[in-house]
């Protein structure tokens, strides 16, 4: 795709409960963000069994 037909996206990250655009961060924070690893975590409720 040609460069002039692309739309620039803004990336937001949650910091202390607030969404902030990464483009407004200082150099150090941007490097830290780039080094982060992401993962998906599935939370399951464990069934509790009553013992009599």
N, CA, C and O atoms as CSV, one atom per row, in Angstrom:
chain,resi,resn,atom,element,x,y,z
A,1,UNK,N,N,0.846,-1.182,0.000
A,1,UNK,CA,C,0.000,0.000,0.000
A,1,UNK,C,C,0.889,1.243,0.000
A,1,UNK,O,O,1.914,1.290,0.681
A,2,UNK,N,N,0.491,2.217,-0.752
A,2,UNK,CA,C,1.271,3.447,-0.823
A,2,UNK,C,C,1.205,4.209,0.493
A,2,UNK,O,O,0.193,4.184,1.192
A,3,UNK,N,N,2.292,4.881,0.815
A,3,UNK,CA,C,2.378,5.592,2.089
A,3,UNK,C,C,1.325,6.693,2.224
A,3,UNK,O,O,0.799,6.915,3.315
A,4,UNK,N,N,1.018,7.374,1.135
A,4,UNK,CA,C,0.077,8.489,1.224
A,4,UNK,C,C,-1.376,8.033,1.424
A,4,UNK,O,O,-2.238,8.860,1.719
A,5,UNK,N,N,-1.659,6.749,1.271
A,5,UNK,CA,C,-3.011,6.236,1.469
A,5,UNK,C,C,-3.201,5.618,2.854
A,5,UNK,O,O,-4.297,5.162,3.179
A,6,UNK,N,N,-2.173,5.599,3.652
A,6,UNK,CA,C,-2.262,5.018,4.990
A,6,UNK,C,C,-2.778,6.041,5.994
A,6,UNK,O,O,-2.565,7.244,5.849
A,7,UNK,N,N,-3.450,5.539,6.999
A,7,UNK,CA,C,-3.927,6.381,8.085
A,7,UNK,C,C,-3.068,6.105,9.308
A,7,UNK,O,O,-2.911,4.952,9.712
A,8,UNK,N,N,-2.518,7.142,9.892
A,8,UNK,CA,C,-1.674,6.982,11.074
A,8,UNK,C,C,-2.555,6.687,12.285
A,8,UNK,O,O,-3.550,7.371,12.522
A,9,UNK,N,N,-2.181,5.672,13.040
A,9,UNK,CA,C,-2.937,5.278,14.231
A,9,UNK,C,C,-2.254,5.804,15.480
A,9,UNK,O,O,-1.026,5.865,15.546
A,10,UNK,N,N,-3.030,6.174,16.443
A,10,UNK,CA,C,-2.497,6.576,17.744
A,10,UNK,C,C,-2.629,5.381,18.678
A,10,UNK,O,O,-3.681,4.744,18.739
A,11,UNK,N,N,-1.568,5.083,19.398
A,11,UNK,CA,C,-1.569,3.976,20.349
A,11,UNK,C,C,-1.711,4.554,21.745
A,11,UNK,O,O,-0.987,5.473,22.129
A,12,UNK,N,N,-2.654,4.004,22.498
A,12,UNK,CA,C,-2.886,4.437,23.874
A,12,UNK,C,C,-2.501,3.311,24.815
A,12,UNK,O,O,-2.625,2.134,24.479
A,13,UNK,N,N,-2.038,3.680,25.987
A,13,UNK,CA,C,-1.726,2.704,27.022
A,13,UNK,C,C,-2.293,3.207,28.340
A,13,UNK,O,O,-2.373,4.410,28.585
A,14,UNK,N,N,-2.677,2.271,29.171
A,14,UNK,CA,C,-3.253,2.638,30.466
A,14,UNK,C,C,-2.137,2.830,31.483
A,14,UNK,O,O,-1.325,1.933,31.710
A,15,UNK,N,N,-2.107,3.998,32.084
A,15,UNK,CA,C,-1.114,4.323,33.104
A,15,UNK,C,C,-1.866,4.841,34.325
A,15,UNK,O,O,-2.548,5.864,34.250
A,16,UNK,N,N,-1.744,4.147,35.430
A,16,UNK,CA,C,-2.391,4.520,36.690
A,16,UNK,C,C,-3.875,4.849,36.474
A,16,UNK,O,O,-4.386,5.837,37.002
A,17,UNK,N,N,-4.547,4.014,35.700
A,17,UNK,CA,C,-5.979,4.183,35.494
A,17,UNK,C,C,-6.378,5.140,34.387
A,17,UNK,O,O,-7.567,5.270,34.098
A,18,UNK,N,N,-5.433,5.810,33.762
A,18,UNK,CA,C,-5.741,6.772,32.702
A,18,UNK,C,C,-5.164,6.297,31.377
A,18,UNK,O,O,-4.038,5.800,31.328
A,19,UNK,N,N,-5.932,6.447,30.303
A,19,UNK,CA,C,-5.417,6.141,28.974
A,19,UNK,C,C,-4.654,7.348,28.458
A,19,UNK,O,O,-5.178,8.461,28.432
A,20,UNK,N,N,-3.416,7.122,28.048
A,20,UNK,CA,C,-2.596,8.216,27.533
A,20,UNK,C,C,-1.982,7.815,26.197
A,20,UNK,O,O,-1.611,6.656,26.014
A,21,UNK,N,N,-1.869,8.763,25.254
A,21,UNK,CA,C,-1.246,8.449,23.970
A,21,UNK,C,C,0.265,8.258,24.133
A,21,UNK,O,O,0.948,9.086,24.735
A,22,UNK,N,N,0.761,7.166,23.592
A,22,UNK,CA,C,2.181,6.838,23.696
A,22,UNK,C,C,3.044,7.909,23.031
A,22,UNK,O,O,4.180,8.134,23.450
A,23,UNK,N,N,2.521,8.565,22.007
A,23,UNK,CA,C,3.306,9.582,21.295
A,23,UNK,C,C,3.678,10.767,22.186
A,23,UNK,O,O,4.614,11.501,21.870
A,24,UNK,N,N,2.968,10.964,23.282
A,24,UNK,CA,C,3.254,12.084,24.181
A,24,UNK,C,C,4.216,11.712,25.310
A,24,UNK,O,O,4.552,12.556,26.141
A,25,UNK,N,N,4.654,10.467,25.343
A,25,UNK,CA,C,5.574,10.021,26.393
A,25,UNK,C,C,6.999,10.464,26.087
A,25,UNK,O,O,7.341,10.757,24.941
A,26,UNK,N,N,7.828,10.510,27.138
A,26,UNK,CA,C,9.236,10.843,26.931
A,26,UNK,C,C,9.976,9.628,26.359
A,26,UNK,O,O,9.422,8.530,26.309
A,27,UNK,N,N,11.198,9.822,25.938
A,27,UNK,CA,C,11.981,8.784,25.262
A,27,UNK,C,C,12.115,7.518,26.111
A,27,UNK,O,O,11.976,6.406,25.601
A,28,UNK,N,N,12.384,7.689,27.396
A,28,UNK,CA,C,12.558,6.541,28.287
A,28,UNK,C,C,11.303,5.696,28.412
A,28,UNK,O,O,11.374,4.468,28.373
A,29,UNK,N,N,10.159,6.341,28.560
A,29,UNK,CA,C,8.888,5.618,28.670
A,29,UNK,C,C,8.547,4.904,27.365
A,29,UNK,O,O,8.009,3.797,27.390
A,30,UNK,N,N,8.856,5.524,26.222
A,30,UNK,CA,C,8.601,4.880,24.932
A,30,UNK,C,C,9.442,3.620,24.782
A,30,UNK,O,O,8.957,2.607,24.277
A,31,UNK,N,N,10.709,3.675,25.220
A,31,UNK,CA,C,11.573,2.496,25.154
A,31,UNK,C,C,11.056,1.400,26.076
A,31,UNK,O,O,11.067,0.223,25.716
A,32,UNK,N,N,10.604,1.786,27.262
A,32,UNK,CA,C,10.042,0.822,28.207
A,32,UNK,C,C,8.790,0.163,27.614
A,32,UNK,O,O,8.608,-1.048,27.741
A,33,UNK,N,N,7.944,0.944,26.980
A,33,UNK,CA,C,6.728,0.427,26.359
A,33,UNK,C,C,7.074,-0.565,25.249
A,33,UNK,O,O,6.427,-1.604,25.119
A,34,UNK,N,N,8.077,-0.251,24.462
A,34,UNK,CA,C,8.497,-1.120,23.360
A,34,UNK,C,C,9.030,-2.455,23.879
A,34,UNK,O,O,8.891,-3.479,23.211
A,35,UNK,N,N,9.638,-2.448,25.065
A,35,UNK,CA,C,10.208,-3.665,25.649
A,35,UNK,C,C,9.185,-4.534,26.379
A,35,UNK,O,O,9.495,-5.667,26.749
A,36,UNK,N,N,7.985,-4.029,26.589
A,36,UNK,CA,C,6.967,-4.791,27.327
A,36,UNK,C,C,6.544,-6.034,26.560
A,36,UNK,O,O,6.546,-6.065,25.329
A,37,UNK,N,N,6.185,-7.048,27.319
A,37,UNK,CA,C,5.630,-8.262,26.728
A,37,UNK,C,C,4.166,-8.344,27.133
A,37,UNK,O,O,3.810,-8.056,28.276
A,38,UNK,N,N,3.335,-8.735,26.200
A,38,UNK,CA,C,1.910,-8.843,26.501
A,38,UNK,C,C,1.498,-10.308,26.482
A,38,UNK,O,O,2.143,-11.136,25.839
A,39,UNK,N,N,0.436,-10.615,27.180
A,39,UNK,CA,C,-0.085,-11.969,27.205
A,39,UNK,C,C,-1.575,-11.924,27.505
A,39,UNK,O,O,-2.091,-10.943,28.039
A,40,UNK,N,N,-2.247,-13.001,27.152
A,40,UNK,CA,C,-3.666,-13.148,27.471
A,40,UNK,C,C,-3.782,-14.058,28.679
A,40,UNK,O,O,-3.089,-15.071,28.778
A,41,UNK,N,N,-4.641,-13.697,29.575
A,41,UNK,CA,C,-4.808,-14.482,30.789
A,41,UNK,C,C,-6.291,-14.799,30.948
A,41,UNK,O,O,-7.137,-13.904,30.969
A,42,UNK,N,N,-6.583,-16.076,31.057
A,42,UNK,CA,C,-7.955,-16.507,31.239
A,42,UNK,C,C,-8.164,-16.762,32.726
A,42,UNK,O,O,-7.454,-17.556,33.342
A,43,UNK,N,N,-9.138,-16.083,33.280
A,43,UNK,CA,C,-9.450,-16.266,34.693
A,43,UNK,C,C,-10.569,-17.292,34.826
A,43,UNK,O,O,-11.611,-17.183,34.180
A,44,UNK,N,N,-10.339,-18.272,35.660
A,44,UNK,CA,C,-11.345,-19.299,35.877
A,44,UNK,C,C,-11.731,-19.325,37.344
A,44,UNK,O,O,-10.890,-19.160,38.227
A,45,UNK,N,N,-13.003,-19.532,37.586
A,45,UNK,CA,C,-13.455,-19.702,38.960
A,45,UNK,C,C,-13.352,-21.188,39.287
A,45,UNK,O,O,-13.855,-22.032,38.545
A,46,UNK,N,N,-12.705,-21.496,40.390
A,46,UNK,CA,C,-12.593,-22.883,40.810
A,46,UNK,C,C,-13.845,-23.262,41.598
A,46,UNK,O,O,-14.323,-22.508,42.446
A,47,UNK,N,N,-14.351,-24.430,41.296
A,47,UNK,CA,C,-15.526,-24.914,42.019
A,47,UNK,C,C,-15.111,-25.294,43.432
A,47,UNK,O,O,-14.130,-26.010,43.633
A,48,UNK,N,N,-15.851,-24.817,44.385
A,48,UNK,CA,C,-15.571,-25.155,45.773
A,48,UNK,C,C,-16.478,-26.308,46.175
A,48,UNK,O,O,-17.694,-26.257,45.990
A,49,UNK,N,N,-15.871,-27.338,46.723
A,49,UNK,CA,C,-16.615,-28.521,47.130
A,49,UNK,C,C,-16.719,-28.526,48.643
A,49,UNK,O,O,-15.715,-28.424,49.347
A,50,UNK,N,N,-17.934,-28.646,49.132
A,50,UNK,CA,C,-18.150,-28.696,50.581
A,50,UNK,C,C,-17.898,-30.110,51.075
A,50,UNK,O,O,-18.410,-31.077,50.510
A,51,UNK,N,N,-17.116,-30.224,52.117
A,51,UNK,CA,C,-16.821,-31.530,52.707
A,51,UNK,C,C,-17.597,-31.640,54.010
A,51,UNK,O,O,-17.494,-30.777,54.881
A,52,UNK,N,N,-18.380,-32.718,54.135
A,52,UNK,CA,C,-19.177,-32.921,55.357
A,52,UNK,C,C,-18.575,-33.998,56.190
A,52,UNK,O,O,-19.098,-34.318,57.258
